[in-house]
Structures are given as structure tokens and as C-alpha cells.
Amino acid sequence: MTGRVLVVGASHAGVQVAAALRDAGHEAPVTVVGAEPHLPYHRPPLSKAYLAGAATPDSMALRPATYYETAGIDLVRGERVTTIDRAAGVAVTGTGRELAFDRLALAPGARARRLTVPGAELPGVVYLRDLRDAEALRGRLGTTRSAVVVGGGFIGLEAAAVLAQLGVTVTVAEAGERLMARAVTPTLSDWFAGLHARHGVEVRTGTAVAAIDGAGAVESVTLDDGTTVAADLVVVGIGVEPRVELAEQLGLTVAGGIVVDARARTSDPEVVAVGDAVVLPHPLEPGASIRLESVQNATDQAVVAASTLLGGDREHTGVPWFWSDQFDVKLQMAGAPTSCDQLVPRGSVEAGSFTVLRYREGRLVGCECINAGADFVAVRRALAAGTTFAPEQASDAGVRLKTLL
């Protein structure tokens, strides 16, 4: 197919759609419009290397500025699309700028879920979703002595690890009964709770924030058990909400996100959608759907969406995988997040290098690897090939998993 393509959202997924179109030989105009003024950038370093001072906006850029000019991609920065007229083929930004298109790709991303308790708007309450958030947080670190991190998910724990390493007294308040409960098994939740405790972080699960107190700025946090924790910084990491306003305006199907098929098509087959705002068919569980917040998914979906825009029939079949860096630990996961009926451990939990293999009805469906990169690679290959490891063999840490493929 030919025609002008407009990509709404300069996220990882949005930029990858534009790049994939050019890689596939599409020669018509391609425009990517994003709300942030910066060059599109990698988000994962925000809660890790950037917060620790080991990364810069330039080092995090998805592509150098010259790429967009060389590839003939019109990158519109600092403009958020507010309305789209599909019939007229025109999108309008908040400043009134009009962007014409023939084909449309939505990559609106997600926004940080806001904390709604008394005092949540006090100076010193920060979020960590975009570069502006990370800059604001990093700018406070020089004067921060104590912090409460609200939320024991990936973002919260990564931020807690960096703060603790910078000498800040950190308390993590997680409302659920365990850490990272949506993503990892209880074994991993317990292990990470111990890891943070060993580095001086106080982890409090089953504990929600009732109020944030201070005279003009954050001074303390009151928890729902009545205790008060001194803090001059509160980092909120309680998940995200997909941006679905434009999809709803267009009359697209929305159910926990913008619903797409395996070819990234929305309920309007002329419109594709990709990235954190999208609910897609689970690549490993027929009949199930999932919303994936990961770089890998953004990249894989973008290639599929570009194929669809060009009239191809490519489908998204990539194995989901994720990672998190906390202190000196690398957690790598692949496959179905929690759908399993058997857990098979291998390696040494005490030594901090181990794997938990997930099985369902005797078949491998995923893994959690702590400082065990070789296991992670082998499991990804097995899942991609649709093969499995016999649990009794895989449990033997003396047997390399790749030899069982």
C-alpha cells in the first residue's frame, strides 16, 4: 500500500514503526508526532542508569537526530495529538497544528497512575515515567536524606535500589502481600525482599499509604497501619494507565487498552496500534490476551504493524521477555508471566545465581533467571521453537539447558 503514514506517539514503538516502514522500502511521507520535546529515547534507563547519573539524554536516544533526516522521517516534537478525523485524514495537535495522513498508526503509550491520598500534591512527591520526571527526581537527590517508595513493582524497586546506593534511607511501601506480584513467583518476591533488606531498604508489604504530610513540602508519610515514616522524598511507582483517549474518540474497541489482533490491527482494520497502550493476543496462550510493557514487545509489534500498513500479513509471535536491574542483580524473565502449575528451581538461591522454570501440564511456559543469562537464552530459544525441557533433567544445575534443546 502507498500513502502518507502518521504515527501518533514518539515512543519506542512509534519510532520503530517508522523505521520498519523505511526498512521495508516505503517511500511515501512518514510523520512521527510526540508530546515530549526531547529526541525519542529509551525509557528503561530512567529508573536505573539515568537516575544513578550514569546515562544522559543523548546516550538514551533511540536514534541520533541525523537518522530522522537521513531516513526522511518528519519528527514532530513537543506536540500532542488531541483529535483525529479519520474521514478527512487529518490529526490536530493541542496547538492547532494539522497533520494530514492516509494511513494511521497509534502508539500513545501510557501515563503514570496517580496517587490519590491527602498530601499527594506536595512538593517532593515525584513519579518516574518520562525524562521530565527523572530529571525532577535526580535534581532532588543531593538534598534527600530519606525516601518512601510507594509501590513494590519493577520501577519502584529499581528506584529504591539506586536511592539506597546513593546513601538515602529508603522505605518501600507495597499494598499487596508481596513484591512484584503481577510478574514473578513467590520465590522471587521473597528473594528480592531479602536482597533489598540486605542493602538497608526497609520493605513493608501489605501496607498502603494513607497520607503524605508536610508544611509546604514532604516531611513524612503516614501508612494505613497508623505508623509514620520520616521522608523528604516520595517516589510513586504504582503502575500505569494506557492512553486510550484517541482510540475511544475514533470508536475503536478498548478493553483495558486498545484491542488489536495478531497483525496489530484495531477494530478498524485501517488503523494499527502498538506499544504499552495495546492489548494483543498472547503469543504463547491461544485465546488469551495481554498488555505488555516491554521494549521487546514494542519492537516486535512495530515490525508487524509496519507490515500491515504495507499490505503484508505478518503476525506477532514473539516470546515475551523482560528484565530488571537492582543493585548487582539482573533479573531476566521470558514466557507467560504467572500461568503455570509447576515450578522447577535450578542453581543456588544462596549464591544469588539461580533459575525458576515455569511449567504448565508438563510443558515449559516460562522462566525467571537471577544472574543466569545462559539459562535465560536457552529458555527463550525453547519457547520460540515450541519445545520443552523435561523437568527432572532441567532441575539439575550441572546440566546446561542449551544441551537439552
Helices and strands as residue ranges (DSSP letters): E 5-8, H 12-23, E 30-33, G 44-47, H 57-60, H 65-71, E 73-76, E 81-85, E 90-93, E 98-100, E 103-106, E 110-112, E 125-127, H 131-140, G 141-143, E 146-150, H 154-165, E 169-174, H 186-198, E 202-205, E 209-213, E 220-223, E 228-230, E 233-236, E 240-242, H 245-249, E 258-259, E 271-273, E 278-281, E 289-290, H 295-309, E 321-326, E 329-335, E 342-348, E 353-360, E 363-370, H 373-385, H 391-394, G 401-404
